[in-house]
Amino acid sequence: MNTYTGQLTNVPTNAAVNQEVQTAPSQMSASDQATYEQELAAANNAPNSASTFETTSAYQDLTSQIQSAVEQANLWNVGNNPATIASQMAPFEQNNASTGGTTLDAILLSQTPAAAQTLQAAAASAANLQSYLNTEAGAADTALQNSIANDQATTQAATQAGDQYVSNLTTTLNNAVATAQAAALQGNDSILQDLQNNTLTPADQATLGITNDQLAGLETQLQLAETPQAVISQGAGQYEGNAPTQNINLLAYLNQQDPNAAITAANTATPQEYSDLAALGNMMGSEAPQNVPLQAANASQAGTAPTVLGINSFNTTGALDAAINAHTNDVAIEQAYLNSIQSGSDQNHALAAAQNVAKNQIEAGEVTSGLAGAATGAALAGTGTAAGVGVGGTIDSLAALGLEGAGPTAGIALIGAAVGILAATFIPGAAQWIGRNEGAIMDGFEDFGNDIASIFSRL
Protein backbone atom coordinates (compact mmCIF):
# COMPACT_ATOMS: atom_id res chain seq x y z
CA MET A 1 0.00 0.00 0.00
CA ASN A 2 2.76 2.42 0.95
CA THR A 3 4.58 1.54 -2.25
CA TYR A 4 1.50 2.46 -4.30
CA THR A 5 0.74 5.80 -2.61
CA GLY A 6 4.43 6.67 -2.79
CA GLN A 7 4.18 6.66 -6.58
CA LEU A 8 1.73 9.62 -6.65
CA THR A 9 3.51 12.81 -7.82
CA ASN A 10 1.63 15.69 -6.11
CA VAL A 11 3.76 18.35 -7.86
CA PRO A 12 3.21 21.65 -6.01
CA THR A 13 2.50 24.99 -7.70
CA ASN A 14 5.49 27.31 -7.35
CA ALA A 15 4.03 30.84 -7.39
CA ALA A 16 7.45 32.52 -7.34
CA VAL A 17 8.64 30.61 -10.40
CA ASN A 18 5.38 31.32 -12.23
CA GLN A 19 5.84 35.02 -11.50
CA GLU A 20 9.30 34.89 -13.05
CA VAL A 21 7.76 33.38 -16.17
CA GLN A 22 5.41 36.34 -16.49
CA THR A 23 8.20 38.92 -16.24
CA ALA A 24 11.52 37.68 -17.66
CA PRO A 25 11.63 34.03 -18.78
CA SER A 26 15.13 34.30 -20.21
CA GLN A 27 16.51 35.48 -16.87
CA MET A 28 15.37 32.42 -14.91
CA SER A 29 17.98 30.17 -13.34
CA ALA A 30 18.42 26.61 -14.60
CA SER A 31 16.86 25.34 -11.39
CA ASP A 32 13.77 27.52 -11.76
CA GLN A 33 13.44 26.54 -15.41
CA ALA A 34 13.52 22.86 -14.39
CA THR A 35 10.87 23.53 -11.73
CA TYR A 36 8.65 25.26 -14.28
CA GLU A 37 9.02 22.41 -16.76
CA GLN A 38 8.10 19.95 -14.00
CA GLU A 39 4.96 21.96 -13.30
CA LEU A 40 4.03 21.92 -16.97
CA ALA A 41 4.49 18.13 -17.16
CA ALA A 42 2.68 17.32 -13.91
CA ALA A 43 -0.72 16.65 -15.46
CA ASN A 44 0.70 14.40 -18.17
CA ASN A 45 2.80 12.43 -15.66
CA ALA A 46 -0.08 11.88 -13.22
CA PRO A 47 -1.85 8.46 -13.18
CA ASN A 48 -4.89 8.00 -15.33
CA SER A 49 -7.84 9.62 -13.61
CA ALA A 50 -9.96 6.53 -14.30
CA SER A 51 -7.57 4.16 -12.47
CA THR A 52 -8.11 2.88 -8.90
CA PHE A 53 -5.97 0.95 -6.44
CA GLU A 54 -8.18 -2.10 -6.94
CA THR A 55 -7.13 -2.27 -10.61
CA THR A 56 -3.41 -2.45 -9.82
CA SER A 57 -1.25 -5.58 -9.63
CA ALA A 58 -0.26 -4.57 -6.09
CA TYR A 59 -3.85 -4.95 -4.96
CA GLN A 60 -4.14 -8.31 -6.68
CA ASP A 61 -0.94 -9.58 -4.98
CA LEU A 62 -2.12 -8.52 -1.55
CA THR A 63 -5.51 -10.15 -2.04
CA SER A 64 -3.86 -13.44 -3.00
CA GLN A 65 -1.56 -13.33 0.01
CA ILE A 66 -4.46 -12.63 2.37
CA GLN A 67 -6.41 -15.57 0.96
CA SER A 68 -3.48 -17.90 1.57
CA ALA A 69 -3.07 -16.60 5.12
CA VAL A 70 -6.75 -17.18 5.86
CA GLU A 71 -6.56 -20.71 4.54
CA GLN A 72 -3.51 -21.46 6.67
CA ALA A 73 -5.18 -20.01 9.73
CA ASN A 74 -8.19 -22.24 9.28
CA LEU A 75 -5.90 -25.29 9.22
CA TRP A 76 -4.59 -24.52 12.70
CA ASN A 77 -8.06 -24.80 14.18
CA VAL A 78 -7.68 -28.59 14.34
CA GLY A 79 -7.81 -29.25 18.06
CA ASN A 80 -5.12 -31.53 19.64
CA ASN A 81 -5.06 -34.39 17.14
CA PRO A 82 -1.30 -35.24 16.79
CA ALA A 83 -1.66 -36.58 13.24
CA THR A 84 -3.41 -33.42 11.98
CA ILE A 85 -0.94 -31.17 13.84
CA ALA A 86 1.97 -33.05 12.26
CA SER A 87 0.49 -32.51 8.80
CA GLN A 88 0.18 -28.72 9.35
CA MET A 89 3.65 -28.46 10.78
CA ALA A 90 5.29 -30.24 7.84
CA PRO A 91 6.01 -27.06 5.84
CA PHE A 92 7.79 -25.59 8.84
CA GLU A 93 9.95 -28.62 9.72
CA GLN A 94 13.60 -28.81 8.74
CA ASN A 95 14.38 -30.53 5.45
CA ASN A 96 16.19 -33.44 7.14
CA ALA A 97 13.68 -33.90 9.97
CA SER A 98 12.89 -37.55 10.69
CA THR A 99 9.39 -38.96 10.90
CA GLY A 100 9.92 -39.78 14.53
CA GLY A 101 11.02 -36.27 15.27
CA THR A 102 8.01 -34.66 13.61
CA THR A 103 5.65 -37.11 15.29
CA LEU A 104 7.19 -36.28 18.67
CA ASP A 105 6.78 -32.55 17.99
CA ALA A 106 3.11 -33.05 17.13
CA ILE A 107 2.49 -35.13 20.30
CA LEU A 108 4.20 -32.56 22.49
CA LEU A 109 2.26 -29.67 20.89
CA SER A 110 -1.06 -31.46 21.24
CA GLN A 111 -0.33 -32.04 24.91
CA THR A 112 0.52 -28.36 25.42
CA PRO A 113 -2.77 -26.49 25.18
CA ALA A 114 -1.23 -23.09 25.79
CA ALA A 115 1.09 -23.40 22.81
CA ALA A 116 -1.71 -24.53 20.52
CA GLN A 117 -3.88 -21.62 21.59
CA THR A 118 -1.06 -19.20 20.80
CA LEU A 119 -0.90 -20.51 17.23
CA GLN A 120 -4.66 -20.35 16.85
CA ALA A 121 -4.85 -16.79 18.18
CA ALA A 122 -2.14 -15.67 15.77
CA ALA A 123 -3.96 -17.28 12.88
CA ALA A 124 -7.28 -15.71 13.83
CA SER A 125 -6.14 -12.17 12.86
CA ALA A 126 -5.82 -13.30 9.26
CA ALA A 127 -9.58 -13.23 8.94
CA ASN A 128 -9.53 -9.42 9.34
CA LEU A 129 -6.90 -8.76 6.68
CA GLN A 130 -9.32 -8.48 3.71
CA SER A 131 -11.54 -5.98 5.53
CA TYR A 132 -8.48 -3.91 6.39
CA LEU A 133 -7.30 -4.04 2.79
CA ASN A 134 -10.67 -2.84 1.49
CA THR A 135 -10.66 0.12 3.88
CA GLU A 136 -7.16 1.11 2.92
CA ALA A 137 -7.96 0.73 -0.78
CA GLY A 138 -10.65 3.42 -0.46
CA ALA A 139 -8.17 5.76 1.17
CA ALA A 140 -5.67 5.01 -1.60
CA ASP A 141 -8.28 5.84 -4.24
CA THR A 142 -8.99 9.17 -2.59
CA ALA A 143 -5.27 9.92 -2.43
CA LEU A 144 -5.02 9.10 -6.14
CA GLN A 145 -7.81 11.48 -7.17
CA ASN A 146 -6.43 14.24 -4.94
CA SER A 147 -3.00 13.79 -6.45
CA ILE A 148 -4.38 13.94 -9.99
CA ALA A 149 -6.38 17.10 -9.22
CA ASN A 150 -3.32 18.68 -7.64
CA ASP A 151 -1.12 17.93 -10.64
CA GLN A 152 -3.72 19.23 -13.07
CA ALA A 153 -4.05 22.47 -11.11
CA THR A 154 -0.27 22.84 -11.05
CA THR A 155 0.01 22.44 -14.82
CA GLN A 156 -2.89 24.81 -15.39
CA ALA A 157 -1.28 27.53 -13.25
CA ALA A 158 2.04 27.10 -15.06
CA THR A 159 0.36 27.29 -18.47
CA GLN A 160 -1.57 30.40 -17.47
CA ALA A 161 1.70 32.05 -16.41
CA GLY A 162 3.12 31.50 -19.90
CA ASP A 163 -0.07 32.73 -21.57
CA GLN A 164 -0.05 35.82 -19.36
CA TYR A 165 3.49 36.69 -20.43
CA VAL A 166 2.45 36.56 -24.09
CA SER A 167 -0.64 38.68 -23.38
CA ASN A 168 1.42 41.27 -21.48
CA LEU A 169 4.03 41.37 -24.24
CA THR A 170 1.35 41.87 -26.91
CA THR A 171 -0.14 44.82 -25.02
CA THR A 172 3.30 46.33 -24.40
CA LEU A 173 4.28 46.09 -28.07
CA ASN A 174 0.96 47.47 -29.32
CA ASN A 175 1.39 50.52 -27.10
CA ALA A 176 5.04 50.93 -28.10
CA VAL A 177 4.18 50.76 -31.82
CA ALA A 178 1.39 53.34 -31.48
CA THR A 179 3.68 55.70 -29.54
CA ALA A 180 6.53 55.28 -32.02
CA GLN A 181 4.27 55.88 -35.02
CA ALA A 182 2.83 59.06 -33.50
CA ALA A 183 6.31 60.36 -32.68
CA ALA A 184 7.60 59.57 -36.19
CA LEU A 185 4.67 61.38 -37.79
CA GLN A 186 5.21 64.37 -35.54
CA GLY A 187 8.80 64.57 -36.71
CA ASN A 188 7.53 65.64 -40.15
CA ASP A 189 4.90 68.07 -38.89
CA SER A 190 6.81 71.12 -40.11
CA ILE A 191 7.19 70.04 -43.74
CA LEU A 192 3.63 68.65 -43.83
CA GLN A 193 2.28 71.99 -42.63
CA ASP A 194 4.36 73.89 -45.20
CA LEU A 195 3.03 71.68 -47.99
CA GLN A 196 -0.52 72.19 -46.74
CA ASN A 197 -0.02 75.97 -46.89
CA ASN A 198 2.00 75.91 -50.14
CA THR A 199 4.84 77.78 -48.39
CA LEU A 200 7.96 75.71 -48.95
CA THR A 201 11.14 76.70 -47.12
CA PRO A 202 14.68 76.07 -48.35
CA ALA A 203 14.89 73.19 -45.86
CA ASP A 204 11.67 71.72 -47.29
CA GLN A 205 13.04 72.12 -50.79
CA ALA A 206 16.20 70.22 -49.87
CA THR A 207 14.26 67.44 -48.16
CA LEU A 208 11.88 67.04 -51.10
CA GLY A 209 14.66 67.18 -53.69
CA ILE A 210 13.16 70.10 -55.61
CA THR A 211 15.59 72.12 -57.76
CA ASN A 212 15.52 75.91 -57.84
CA ASP A 213 14.15 75.90 -61.37
CA GLN A 214 11.40 73.45 -60.44
CA LEU A 215 10.46 75.52 -57.40
CA ALA A 216 10.34 78.75 -59.41
CA GLY A 217 8.12 77.17 -62.06
CA LEU A 218 5.85 75.63 -59.44
CA GLU A 219 5.44 78.89 -57.52
CA THR A 220 4.60 80.73 -60.75
CA GLN A 221 1.86 78.28 -61.71
CA LEU A 222 0.47 78.15 -58.18
CA GLN A 223 0.16 81.93 -58.20
CA LEU A 224 -1.63 81.87 -61.56
CA ALA A 225 -4.07 79.23 -60.32
CA GLU A 226 -4.82 81.27 -57.20
CA THR A 227 -5.16 84.66 -58.92
CA PRO A 228 -8.44 85.71 -60.66
CA GLN A 229 -7.96 86.35 -64.38
CA ALA A 230 -10.24 88.57 -66.37
CA VAL A 231 -11.76 86.93 -69.44
CA ILE A 232 -13.44 88.83 -72.29
CA SER A 233 -15.73 87.27 -74.90
CA GLN A 234 -14.20 87.00 -78.32
CA GLY A 235 -15.58 89.45 -80.83
CA ALA A 236 -16.98 92.80 -79.86
CA GLY A 237 -15.99 92.28 -76.27
CA GLN A 238 -19.38 93.03 -74.81
CA TYR A 239 -19.14 90.45 -72.06
CA GLU A 240 -16.45 89.87 -69.48
CA GLY A 241 -15.94 87.92 -66.29
CA ASN A 242 -13.31 86.46 -64.00
CA ALA A 243 -12.15 82.88 -64.26
CA PRO A 244 -12.47 81.08 -60.88
CA THR A 245 -9.34 80.41 -58.85
CA GLN A 246 -8.14 77.23 -57.18
CA ASN A 247 -5.67 76.36 -54.45
CA ILE A 248 -3.53 73.31 -55.20
CA ASN A 249 -2.82 71.20 -52.12
CA LEU A 250 0.84 70.20 -52.49
CA LEU A 251 0.45 67.68 -49.69
CA ALA A 252 -1.42 65.43 -52.11
CA TYR A 253 1.78 64.99 -54.14
CA LEU A 254 3.99 63.83 -51.26
CA ASN A 255 5.00 60.17 -51.00
CA GLN A 256 5.89 59.47 -47.38
CA GLN A 257 6.75 56.21 -45.65
CA ASP A 258 3.65 54.40 -44.45
CA PRO A 259 3.89 54.40 -40.64
CA ASN A 260 2.06 51.07 -40.46
CA ALA A 261 4.67 49.45 -42.70
CA ALA A 262 7.71 51.31 -41.38
CA ILE A 263 7.07 50.84 -37.66
CA THR A 264 5.96 47.39 -36.50
CA ALA A 265 6.15 45.14 -33.47
CA ALA A 266 9.08 43.34 -35.10
CA ASN A 267 11.34 46.42 -35.14
CA THR A 268 9.92 48.12 -32.06
CA ALA A 269 10.56 45.14 -29.76
CA THR A 270 13.79 44.96 -27.75
CA PRO A 271 16.36 42.13 -27.97
CA GLN A 272 15.34 41.18 -24.42
CA GLU A 273 11.73 40.65 -25.49
CA TYR A 274 12.81 38.38 -28.33
CA SER A 275 14.99 36.41 -25.89
CA ASP A 276 12.20 36.12 -23.33
CA LEU A 277 9.74 34.80 -25.87
CA ALA A 278 12.27 32.28 -27.17
CA ALA A 279 13.05 31.06 -23.64
CA LEU A 280 9.35 30.65 -22.89
CA GLY A 281 8.88 28.63 -26.06
CA ASN A 282 11.76 26.34 -25.14
CA MET A 283 10.30 25.64 -21.71
CA MET A 284 6.69 25.21 -22.80
CA GLY A 285 7.40 23.20 -25.93
CA SER A 286 4.23 22.07 -27.65
CA GLU A 287 2.17 23.83 -24.97
CA ALA A 288 3.55 27.25 -25.93
CA PRO A 289 0.96 29.81 -27.19
CA GLN A 290 0.69 29.81 -30.98
CA ASN A 291 -0.52 33.39 -31.45
CA VAL A 292 2.55 35.37 -30.41
CA PRO A 293 3.43 38.98 -31.36
CA LEU A 294 7.02 38.23 -32.42
CA GLN A 295 8.67 35.70 -34.70
CA ALA A 296 12.19 34.43 -34.05
CA ALA A 297 13.08 34.99 -37.71
CA ASN A 298 12.68 38.76 -37.17
CA ALA A 299 14.99 39.00 -34.15
CA SER A 300 17.58 40.95 -36.14
CA GLN A 301 15.04 43.79 -36.52
CA ALA A 302 14.89 44.40 -32.76
CA GLY A 303 15.19 48.10 -31.91
CA THR A 304 15.46 49.29 -35.52
CA ALA A 305 12.15 51.19 -35.84
CA PRO A 306 12.70 54.62 -37.44
CA THR A 307 12.17 57.69 -35.27
CA VAL A 308 11.15 59.88 -38.21
CA LEU A 309 9.30 58.69 -41.31
CA GLY A 310 11.28 59.00 -44.49
CA ILE A 311 10.14 61.17 -47.39
CA ASN A 312 10.28 58.81 -50.31
CA SER A 313 9.59 61.35 -53.06
CA PHE A 314 7.65 64.44 -54.08
CA ASN A 315 5.78 64.42 -57.39
CA THR A 316 6.93 67.82 -58.59
CA THR A 317 5.73 67.21 -62.13
CA GLY A 318 2.27 66.15 -60.92
CA ALA A 319 1.93 69.26 -58.74
CA LEU A 320 3.06 71.52 -61.57
CA ASP A 321 0.66 69.93 -64.06
CA ALA A 322 -2.21 70.25 -61.57
CA ALA A 323 -1.56 73.97 -61.15
CA ILE A 324 -1.27 74.53 -64.91
CA ASN A 325 -4.45 72.53 -65.66
CA ALA A 326 -6.41 74.26 -62.93
CA HIS A 327 -5.66 77.71 -64.32
CA THR A 328 -5.95 76.79 -68.01
CA ASN A 329 -9.17 74.86 -67.61
CA ASP A 330 -10.88 77.48 -65.45
CA VAL A 331 -10.11 80.12 -68.04
CA ALA A 332 -11.39 77.80 -70.80
CA ILE A 333 -14.71 77.27 -69.03
CA GLU A 334 -15.22 80.98 -68.50
CA GLN A 335 -14.18 81.73 -72.08
CA ALA A 336 -16.61 79.18 -73.52
CA TYR A 337 -19.46 80.64 -71.55
CA LEU A 338 -18.75 84.22 -72.48
CA ASN A 339 -18.22 83.39 -76.15
CA SER A 340 -21.60 81.67 -76.25
CA ILE A 341 -23.29 84.69 -74.70
CA GLN A 342 -21.45 86.93 -77.17
CA SER A 343 -22.78 84.93 -80.09
CA GLY A 344 -26.33 85.53 -78.98
CA SER A 345 -27.10 82.29 -77.15
CA ASP A 346 -29.53 82.29 -74.27
CA GLN A 347 -28.54 81.49 -70.73
CA ASN A 348 -29.12 77.73 -71.01
CA HIS A 349 -27.19 77.35 -74.26
CA ALA A 350 -24.33 79.42 -72.87
CA LEU A 351 -24.22 77.19 -69.83
CA ALA A 352 -24.25 74.13 -72.09
CA ALA A 353 -21.17 75.46 -73.86
CA ALA A 354 -19.39 75.88 -70.55
CA GLN A 355 -20.45 72.46 -69.30
CA ASN A 356 -19.17 70.77 -72.45
CA VAL A 357 -15.74 72.15 -71.72
CA ALA A 358 -16.02 70.92 -68.13
CA LYS A 359 -17.12 67.45 -69.25
CA ASN A 360 -14.19 67.22 -71.64
CA GLN A 361 -11.84 68.13 -68.82
CA ILE A 362 -13.33 65.43 -66.59
CA GLU A 363 -13.08 62.79 -69.30
CA ALA A 364 -9.47 63.76 -69.98
CA GLY A 365 -8.67 63.38 -66.30
CA GLU A 366 -7.54 66.99 -66.04
CA VAL A 367 -10.00 67.97 -63.30
CA THR A 368 -12.56 66.25 -61.09
CA SER A 369 -16.35 66.58 -61.21
CA GLY A 370 -16.50 68.86 -58.19
CA LEU A 371 -13.89 71.25 -59.60
CA ALA A 372 -15.55 71.36 -63.00
CA GLY A 373 -18.96 72.01 -61.46
CA ALA A 374 -17.62 74.78 -59.26
CA ALA A 375 -15.83 76.40 -62.16
CA THR A 376 -18.91 76.23 -64.38
CA GLY A 377 -21.14 77.73 -61.73
CA ALA A 378 -18.64 80.45 -60.98
CA ALA A 379 -18.36 81.23 -64.66
CA LEU A 380 -22.11 81.71 -64.84
CA ALA A 381 -22.24 83.84 -61.70
CA GLY A 382 -19.32 85.92 -62.95
CA THR A 383 -21.43 87.51 -65.70
CA GLY A 384 -24.07 90.13 -65.49
CA THR A 385 -26.58 87.72 -67.01
CA ALA A 386 -26.53 85.55 -63.87
CA ALA A 387 -28.34 88.19 -61.88
CA GLY A 388 -31.31 88.04 -64.19
CA VAL A 389 -31.54 84.27 -64.12
CA GLY A 390 -31.32 83.96 -60.35
CA VAL A 391 -29.90 81.11 -58.34
CA GLY A 392 -33.04 78.99 -58.56
CA GLY A 393 -33.34 79.31 -62.32
CA THR A 394 -29.65 78.71 -62.75
CA ILE A 395 -29.77 75.46 -60.83
CA ASP A 396 -32.63 74.35 -63.06
CA SER A 397 -30.56 75.17 -66.11
CA LEU A 398 -27.70 73.10 -64.67
CA ALA A 399 -29.65 69.89 -65.26
CA ALA A 400 -27.56 69.38 -68.37
CA LEU A 401 -24.42 69.33 -66.20
CA GLY A 402 -26.00 66.60 -64.07
CA LEU A 403 -24.78 63.98 -66.52
CA GLU A 404 -28.05 62.03 -66.18
CA GLY A 405 -27.57 58.59 -64.71
CA ALA A 406 -24.04 59.34 -63.50
CA GLY A 407 -25.03 59.03 -59.85
CA PRO A 408 -22.79 60.67 -57.19
CA THR A 409 -20.51 62.23 -59.82
CA ALA A 410 -23.47 64.13 -61.27
CA GLY A 411 -24.61 65.19 -57.82
CA ILE A 412 -21.19 66.51 -56.87
CA ALA A 413 -20.87 68.36 -60.17
CA LEU A 414 -24.26 69.96 -59.62
CA ILE A 415 -23.48 70.89 -56.01
CA GLY A 416 -20.15 72.32 -57.14
CA ALA A 417 -21.88 74.39 -59.81
CA ALA A 418 -24.49 75.75 -57.42
CA VAL A 419 -21.91 76.66 -54.79
CA GLY A 420 -19.74 78.15 -57.54
CA ILE A 421 -22.58 80.54 -58.40
CA LEU A 422 -22.95 81.57 -54.79
CA ALA A 423 -19.17 81.80 -54.46
CA ALA A 424 -18.69 84.45 -57.09
CA THR A 425 -21.49 86.59 -55.66
CA PHE A 426 -21.35 86.12 -51.89
CA ILE A 427 -18.44 84.00 -50.70
CA PRO A 428 -15.09 84.72 -52.33
CA GLY A 429 -12.88 81.64 -52.24
CA ALA A 430 -15.73 79.10 -51.88
CA ALA A 431 -15.14 77.62 -55.31
CA GLN A 432 -11.53 76.90 -54.37
CA TRP A 433 -12.73 75.32 -51.13
CA ILE A 434 -14.93 72.98 -53.18
CA GLY A 435 -11.88 71.86 -55.10
CA ARG A 436 -9.76 71.22 -52.00
CA ASN A 437 -12.47 69.36 -50.12
CA GLU A 438 -14.19 67.39 -52.84
CA GLY A 439 -13.49 64.07 -51.09
CA ALA A 440 -15.33 65.15 -47.94
CA ILE A 441 -18.21 66.53 -50.00
CA MET A 442 -18.45 63.26 -51.93
CA ASP A 443 -18.73 61.29 -48.68
CA GLY A 444 -21.35 63.59 -47.18
CA PHE A 445 -23.54 64.15 -50.23
CA GLU A 446 -23.34 60.90 -52.17
CA ASP A 447 -26.97 59.99 -51.51
CA PHE A 448 -28.06 63.56 -52.12
CA GLY A 449 -26.25 63.54 -55.45
CA ASN A 450 -28.05 60.38 -56.49
CA ASP A 451 -31.40 61.90 -55.62
CA ILE A 452 -30.68 65.12 -57.48
CA ALA A 453 -29.46 63.29 -60.58
CA SER A 454 -32.59 61.14 -60.53
CA ILE A 455 -34.85 64.20 -60.33
CA PHE A 456 -33.14 65.97 -63.19
CA SER A 457 -33.22 62.88 -65.35
CA ARG A 458 -37.02 63.05 -65.24
CA LEU A 459 -37.26 66.76 -66.12
Secondary structure, 3 states (H helix, E strand, C coil): CHHHHCCCCCCCCCHHHHHHHHHCHHHCCHHHHHHHHHHHHHHHHCCCCCCCHHHCHHHHHHHHHHHHHHHHHHHHCCCCCHHHHHHHHHHHCCCCCCHHHHHHHHHHHHCCHHHHHHHHHHHHHHHHHHHHHHHHHHHHHHHHHHHHHHHHHHHHHHHHHHHHHHHHHHHHHHHHHHHHHHHHHHCCHHHHHHHHHCCCCHHHHHHHCCCHHHHHHHHHHHHHHHCCEEEECCCCCCCEEEECCCCCCHHHHEEECCHHHHCCHHHHCCHHHHHHHHHHHHHHHHHCCCCCCCCHHHHHHCCCCCCCCCEEEECHHHHHHHHHHHHHHHHHHHHHHHHHHHCCCCHHHHHHHHHHHHHHHHHCCCCCHHHHHHHHHHHHHCCCHHHHHHHHHHHHHHHHHHCCCCCHHHHHHHHHHHHHHHHHHCCCCHHHHHHHCHHHHHHHHHHHHHHHHHHHHCC
